[in-house]
Amino acid sequence: MAISELTEDPKTALKGTPAAVVVFYTTWCVDCKASEEYENALAGEFAGKVEFFRMDAVNLEEIADKYEVERYPTWIFFSKSHALRHKLIEPVAEGEARNWVEMRLSDHRRNLRK
């Protein structure tokens, strides 16, 4: 499954997207390249529930700074275009990332019930 690249603030770009994961990455980051492999797998696994996007944190440094991205990759879950506070920083395995997405999806569903 192809993951779209964001070039504007996710708060604006994701209006109308109920649930999304934005991965802030850099092109020179080895961990970001490894993460991309399981981002694609998870995008397929969570299709219809969560959309996945990537954002180049170096080229879009102002946006990355707004979301306090300091290490790469940093995963941020957006619920109704609002960033949830629990970030996933430098995930080392697909299982870790999957568990994080499932927990954030649960948070998202609770927010919808409010």
Summary of the structure (lengths in Angstrom):
residues: 114
radius of gyration: 12.8
end to end distance: 31.8
largest distance: 41.2
contacts: 343
relative contact order: 0.22
helix: 40%
strand: 22%
